[in-house]
Amino acid sequence: MRHSESDSEQSDFSYFSRRGFFKAGPAIGAALCAPAALASTTAASPEHGGPSSRFLIPQRRTLGAGSSGMEVSALGFGCMGMNYHRGTHPGREAMIRLVRQAVERGVTLFDTAETYGPFINEELVGEALAPLRKEVRISTKFGFNHEGGRANGLNSRPEHIRRAAEDSLKRLKIEVIDLFYQHRLDPNVPIEDVAGTVRDLIQQGKVRHFGLCEIGKETIRRAHAVQPITAIQSEYHLMWREPEKEVLPICEELRIGFVPYSPVNRGFLGGALNEYTRFDSENDNRNTLPRFKPEAMRANLAIVEVLNRFGRTRGATSAQVAMAWLLAKKPWIVPIPGTTKLAHLEENLRTAEFSFTADEIRELEEGVSKIDIVGDRYPAEQQRQISR
């Protein structure tokens, strides 16, 4: 059996499976949980050109501040898994339709990167959003050489960044990139040169905002002094909380937004993966990740049990609990879950209806803290590309 990031068939392990939730969800949700927007989000009003209340996610958040601020939906859409790194996926037309359905439901932030494929994910996103460009914000990333259809080393030299921007603009069918991230730190190029190059692209009208991915606090500070940063993107969820040590505090200090990718740990916190899950060796990077080895998944299912127990009396799936926890942490955090199914998209967006008290958050975190997570996040070679 092969599974994509958040679209796997549910095992018998979970009391509240994603599929089962949608069969019983309306009645359970009405009985147990009166939907309420999180206090840290704001709903845009139709009178001011914002989304109407019919949207599943009318709430908006702001990444960055001042002229570097960018208002987006409280949950974005991570597009990578629609045709890259998540195994077998539906056809191109189905994915284009799903992206447009996300816009119809209130999503305004769509995240991709040149290296996803490479290039094929940007092309998909560009085609899907071309008729909806005025309604959305698109983020993409630079920072790798590509050869033979795969990434081949880091490259953030200024001339490479400029070329990458031009190529991404063409693939995305847009005139300006809303948010341009350095995908990974290039140790051979000073971060000041990277920030200065993106600053030039902003002045030229080819980029609106600057971002960094998986980066340490001192590098953030140095880059921000050259070109104000709108957002930092990093993995962050209940199984990986390292950003809380240094990155989130400096984001708060400098008024930088934070965009967690893999907010349900590549589908694991949704409860559908277990030690018997087998991943596509050709197009699913979980096949290479230590945390997704059978013995690690068997041990780590204990954390899904905690989420299920917590969500059971609140009408929430384990995935919704995981993402609602993120939304409750800070008002400038915007998770970008991905999916290839409309039902899961709608489940993700309804996360914003749940509001947990400080006591409930402590209860959840205490339950999770008792579990020792098994397995590293990345293999050693990929981990070396992460600047902590």
Secondary structure, 3 states (H helix, E strand, C coil): CCCCCCCCCCCCCCCCCHHHHHHHHHHHHHHHCCCCCCCCCEECCHHHCCCCCCCCCCEEEEECCHHHCEEEECCCEECHHHCCCECCCCCHHHHHHHHHHHHHCCCCEEECCCCCCCCHHHHHHHHHHHHHHHHCEEEEEECEEEECCEEEEECCCHHHHHHHHHHHHHHHCCCCEEEEEECCCCCCCCHHHHHHHHHHHHHCCCEEEEEEECCCHHHHHHHHHHCCEEEEEEECECCECHHHCCHHHHHHHHCCEEEEECCCCCCHHHCCCCCCCCCCCCCEHHHHCHHHCHHHHHHHHHHHHHHHHHHHCCCCCHHHHHHHHHHHHCCCECCCCCCCCHHHHHHHHHHHHCCCCHHHHHHHHHHHHCCCCCCCCCCHHHHCCCCC
